[in-house]
Structure formats: structure tokens, C-alpha cells
Amino acid sequence: MREMSADEFEKLVIDELDALPDDMVDGIENVAFVTEDRPEDGSLDLLGLYDGIALTERDRYGFGELPDRIILYREPLLDISADLDELREQIHVTLVHEIGHYYGIDDDQLHELGWA
């Protein structure tokens, strides 16, 4: 799947985020979910990124802190997806993976759980 506008992609991400189980997303605080075309290095290798400090590594988190970010990259996700159904699945897996990082789950654990 090669083409989809940024607005259409963002809507898919929102739909997949809304479809996640409540117990996964209810504890998320001060996190912005954003979409970008590609990672800063311009590659197609990275599907998503958690940009923040995991809950397990925070000393304290107070008023006025900038939000953490979970970024999904449109072009890499489109590049690995053959069709719309596969794109939805890849968005879902990427969201779960990056939310896992927010909760302090590392890549090895996510791989063992099937989310890497």
C-alpha cells in the first residue's frame, strides 16, 4: 500500500487507538499521540516511537511537564502494508508496542509477548 493522505492516516490511528482495551489506555496520562510522515533520519525502518520517560523510570511527574509523545510514522507503515486491513493491524501492533514502552516494558519483553 503506497498512498494515503496524512489526514486519512491520522483517522485510522485514532480509530485503532479508540479500539484498544480500556485497561490498556485508562492509565495513560500526559501523552500526545501524533503522526508524522517519516522519522527524522528519513528511513522507512522505524514504524513508531515512544518519546518520553517510562512510568517505571520516573521519580516524580508534576504540573507543567511537557507531554510524552507516541509517534506513528505514516510512510514506513504504508510501506510494509499490502492493503488497508494489514495497515490497520500494523497500526494496532505499533500502538500497543509504543504504549508498552510508556508502561516500562522493554523490546525483549514486547517480543516475548508478540508485540515487537
N, C-alpha and C positions, 0 to 999 in steps of 0.2 A: 504494500500500500504506500503510495508515494506522495499523495497530495491530500491536504486537509487544511483549511484555514485555521489560524490561531484561535479565532472565536469558537469554531466548531470543536476544536481540540479541547479548549478550556471547558466547554459544556460537557464533553464526555468525562473529563476529570471530575467535575462537580457531581455528575450523575454517579460515577463509581465511588466517590467519597461518601455520598449520601447512602449508597447501598451497603457500606461497611457495617458490621455489627456495632450496636450501641456500646457494648462493653469495651470495644477497641477505641472508640473515639471520644467517649464521655470524659475521660481523664485528660484529654489534650487541652492545654491552656497556653495562651500566648504564642501560638504557632500560625504563621501565614502559609497557606497553600498557594503556590504560584506556578505558572507555566512559562517556559522560555523555549526559544527555538532550538538552541544548542548550548552545551557547556562552554565556558569561557575559552577553552583551548580549541574549540571548533570541531572536536571529534564527534563521531557517532557512537562511541564506545560506552558512554555513561547515560543511563536511562533516567536516573533521578538522583537527588542529593538531599541529605538532611544537613542543614546548616544551622548548628546550634550546639548547646550543651545538653547532653542526655540527662534525664531526671536522676539517674544513679550517680552522676558526677557533679551535681550542683550542691554548693554549700548553702546558699540562700538565693532566693529569687524574689526581687521586690518590685515595688511600684516604679514605673518609668523605664523598665528594661525593654530594649527593642525585642520584637518577637523573633523566635526561631523561625526558620523557613524550611518548608519541604518543597523542593523544586522538581517538577516533571518536565523532561525535555522532549518537545514535540517531534523534531526531526529524527532523533535516534529511535524513538518508539514507533514512528511510522515506518522507518527503515526495516525493522525486524518483524513487522506485522504484514501478513499476506492479505488480510481482509479486516473488516470492521469488527467482527467477533473476536479475532485474535488481538486486535488493538485494545479492545475493552479488557480482555484478560491480562494483557501486558500492563495496562494502566493499573488494574486491580493489584497485581502482584507487586508492582513498583510502589504503590501507595502503602501496602502492608509492610513491605521491606523498609521504607523510609520511616514509617511510624514506629516500627520495631526499633530503629536506631534512637528515636526520641525516647523510648522507654528503656534504653540502655542495652538492647540486645545487639551483639556484635555479628559480623558477617558469618563467622563459623556457626554460630547458633542458628542464624536465619537459614543457612544452607541445610543444616540438620533438620530443620522444621519444614523445608521445602519452599522457602520464600526468598531464595537467593538466585 
